[in-house]
Amino acid sequence: MSIAFGLIGGLGLFLYGMRIMGDGLEKAAGERLKRLIEVLTNNRVMGVLVGTIVTAVIQSSSATTVMVVGFVNAGIMKLTQAVGVIMGANIGTTVTAQLVSFKLTDYAPVAVGIGVAIWLFTSNKRTKNIAEIFIGFGILFIGMETMSDAMKPLREFEGFRTLLASFGGGSITDTLLGVLAGFGVTAIIQSSSASIGILIALATQGLLPIEAALPILFGDNIGTCVTAMLSSIGATKTAKRAAFIHFSFNVIGTIIFVLVLQGPVLHLVKSISPGDAARQIANAHTMFNIGNMLIQLPFAGVLVYIAKKAIPETDDEQDQVIGVKYLDDRILETPSIALGQTIKEVLHMGNLALDCYRKSMVAFLKPDEKVAHEVFNIESAVNNLEREIASYLVKLSNTSLSGEQHEIVDGLFNTINDIERVGDHADNLAELAIYRIENKLDFSEGALQELELMHDRVIKSYEQAILALKTGDTNIAKRVIEREGEIDHMEKSLRASHIARLNKQQCSPGAGVIFLDVISNLERIGDHAKKIAFAVIDATQKS
């Protein structure tokens, strides 16, 4: 029982330390990690590089692959791009195995002590992120040592030693059992890094020779696919294919290594690290994933073809994104990237509201009832987007964001509210257009020219507010704020001139009331553009 408790406790510390270290690395990487996704092209080699770097930072190939499924599901990443990233994720996860294979347990308490000291005595957020890396690093190795110590008594059990050794017996049956054992352990604990850590802990106690470890190691790589496969349930068929590619990639690699390359790998790792089973396991893990990538990368198109055959298209399949374009809960595994996607979704919402407003003025000035009804449909989509984004922001705010990122999230809550209000005012304008049509209200040429003039100012202001949000350019944001004062002045001036026209009976009273309602709605849209601009300036100053 003490062995089980020690193993479970050590594994818990290992996973917790890996998570803390990954969070610290991710927050330290910040915007650079987010930009990695933006450099993705159809270049598969670049995809491998991105997958490797992201996984090395967040310390989990499962998290990276789940994130890839989310990108594919959101329509951000093509299946051909996903292949390279998935292959890279497998390579990135070997960094943890290489790290724990070195005998650094003596330095673990020192790393925790240094990390905690830095955390307590600094207020700098970037320095605190570095402190988290030290703390996570130390806890990870303390967990490794706890697992290794818990397994010491197992050296006295001949039956256990014989069982482990049997996996390297050389027969296909023995190898298959080893693969299944590795698959089962990784599927349960949902981390190939942790299962490799267990193998290294066993090897450190002399319980697991490299011959027996290799089949288990192969199974670990297949077991890590379970997380992505489960994540793809309920996703689009393209996302399901991405998860299937991850699974088939590792299964095909295992078959190739078991039947052809197991002997050469054994010979190579023994020659590199003779007598050091822990280093041999880590090196074999790295060789498997790099070798598997080199063998299968040229055939990435074949993997995509197999996935499409396994999960075929149907006549009613609709993989296009309806509503939200960039959000997916799976991407929350990497908060900095999820924040970038949220900003893209807010921009999508902003542009949709812009289209809604533009059409509403067309509907009023033409006038055109059909266009007015288009406005109602778009405004409904804007409302739905606000609800979806707000819900996502709540989830995002509960992840491991940095202080600056939390402030950006808070600002986005206000921004989506302002954008939604622009949609509401566009809806009001479309209703006024229908009222004008139904009541056959005519406006003087001067009144229509004044509305067009104010509309030109307002739409330019809102367009620049969205551009400032996209680029983070505070100079553009300041111009929006300055123009809002002009819009306020124009609204007062037009109100006065229109009342003068009414007094001279140049416009009908009914049309006069509608005119004042229109300029009031335009002025309010200008106000919301100003608020978006202020949010951009505020976010830039805090970052």
Secondary structure, DSSP 8 states (H G I E B T S, - for coil): -HHHHHHHHHHHHHHHHHHHHHHHHHHHHTHHHHHHHHT--S-HHHHHHHHHHHHHHHT-HHHHHHHHHHHHHTTSS-HHHHHHHHHHHHHHTHHHHHHHHS--GGGHHHHHHHHHHHHHH---HHHHHHHHHHHHHHHHHHHHHHHHHHTGGGGG-HHHHHHHHHTTSSSHHHHHHHHHHHHHHHHHHT-HHHHHHHHHHHHHTT---HHHHHHHHHHHHHHTHHHHHHHTTTS-HHHHHHHHHHHHHHHHHHHHIIIIIHHHHHHHHHHHSTT-HHHHHHHHHHHHHHHHHHHHGGGHHHHHHHHHHHS---TT---S--S-SS--GGGGGSHHHHHHHHHHHHHHHHHHHHHHHHHHHHHHHTT-HHHHHHHHHHHHHHHHHHHHHHHHHHHHHTS---HHHHHHHHHHHHHHHHHHHHHHHHHHHHHHHHHHHHTT----HHHHHHHHHHHHHHHHHHHHHHHHHHH--HHHHHHHHHHHHHHHHHHHHHHHHHHHHHHTTSS-HHHHHHHHHHHHHHHHHHHHHHHHHHHHHHHHHH-
